[in-house]
Amino acid sequence: MDGSRVEGRGDKNSDEMRFVKSVRVGRETRVGWKQAVLGVFWFLILLKCFLAHWAVSYWEMPIESIWVWAPTLFAAVVCTIVFLAGGGEE
């Protein structure tokens, strides 16, 4: 032996006496590509809703813009819940 390691069953420096006293594991906070794509799609959904609302008002269409907003947002929420429940994290 080169003397760098002291061996012996009851010795404080022996392999049997070395152990990990504590481990701290933190969750990564970086955004994965799937969450980034989800964010982009939500941005596009909201952009479409605002543009539709503007168009309905600008051209004085005889409909309420809630008929555009409601089904779109409902479908987006359902898809988001399914995505996140199905392991949307990386």
VENTADA-V655731 format. One record per residue. N is the residue number from 0. RES is the residue in one small letter. PHI is phi in whole degrees, -180 to 180 (999 if undefined). D_LAST is the distance of its C-alpha to the last C-alpha in whole Angstrom. Layout:
# VENTADA-V655731
n={N | N}
res={RES | RES}
phi={PHI | PHI}
d_last={D_LAST | D_LAST}
This chain:
# VENTADA-V655731
n={0 | 1 | 2 | 3 | 4 | 5 | 6 | 7 | 8 | 9 | 10 | 11 | 12 | 13 | 14 | 15 | 16 | 17 | 18 | 19 | 20 | 21 | 22 | 23 | 24 | 25 | 26 | 27 | 28 | 29 | 30 | 31 | 32 | 33 | 34 | 35 | 36 | 37 | 38 | 39 | 40 | 41 | 42 | 43 | 44 | 45 | 46 | 47 | 48 | 49 | 50 | 51 | 52 | 53 | 54 | 55 | 56 | 57 | 58 | 59 | 60 | 61 | 62 | 63 | 64 | 65 | 66 | 67 | 68 | 69 | 70 | 71 | 72 | 73 | 74 | 75 | 76 | 77 | 78 | 79 | 80 | 81 | 82 | 83 | 84 | 85 | 86 | 87 | 88 | 89}
res={m | d | g | s | r | v | e | g | r | g | d | k | n | s | d | e | m | r | f | v | k | s | v | r | v | g | r | e | t | r | v | g | w | k | q | a | v | l | g | v | f | w | f | l | i | l | l | k | c | f | l | a | h | w | a | v | s | y | w | e | m | p | i | e | s | i | w | v | w | a | p | t | l | f | a | a | v | v | c | t | i | v | f | l | a | g | g | g | e | e}
phi={999 | -87 | 89 | -79 | -126 | -96 | -111 | 156 | -66 | -99 | -73 | -63 | -93 | -74 | -61 | -68 | -92 | -89 | -154 | -84 | -82 | -157 | -135 | -113 | -118 | -105 | -83 | -68 | -105 | -72 | -89 | -78 | -66 | -68 | -68 | -65 | -64 | -60 | -63 | -64 | -65 | -64 | -60 | -65 | -63 | -68 | -61 | -62 | -65 | -67 | -65 | -65 | -62 | -62 | -63 | -62 | -72 | -66 | -94 | 48 | -75 | -83 | -133 | -91 | -68 | -63 | -71 | -92 | -65 | -59 | -65 | -65 | -68 | -61 | -64 | -65 | -65 | -62 | -64 | -66 | -63 | -64 | -61 | -71 | -71 | -89 | 86 | -66 | -81 | -77}
d_last={46 | 46 | 46 | 43 | 42 | 44 | 44 | 45 | 44 | 45 | 45 | 42 | 41 | 40 | 37 | 37 | 38 | 34 | 31 | 28 | 30 | 27 | 23 | 21 | 17 | 16 | 12 | 11 | 12 | 10 | 9 | 6 | 8 | 7 | 9 | 11 | 12 | 13 | 15 | 17 | 18 | 19 | 21 | 23 | 23 | 25 | 27 | 28 | 29 | 31 | 33 | 34 | 35 | 37 | 38 | 40 | 42 | 43 | 44 | 45 | 44 | 45 | 42 | 40 | 37 | 35 | 35 | 33 | 30 | 30 | 29 | 27 | 25 | 25 | 23 | 21 | 20 | 20 | 18 | 15 | 16 | 15 | 12 | 11 | 13 | 11 | 8 | 7 | 4 | 0}
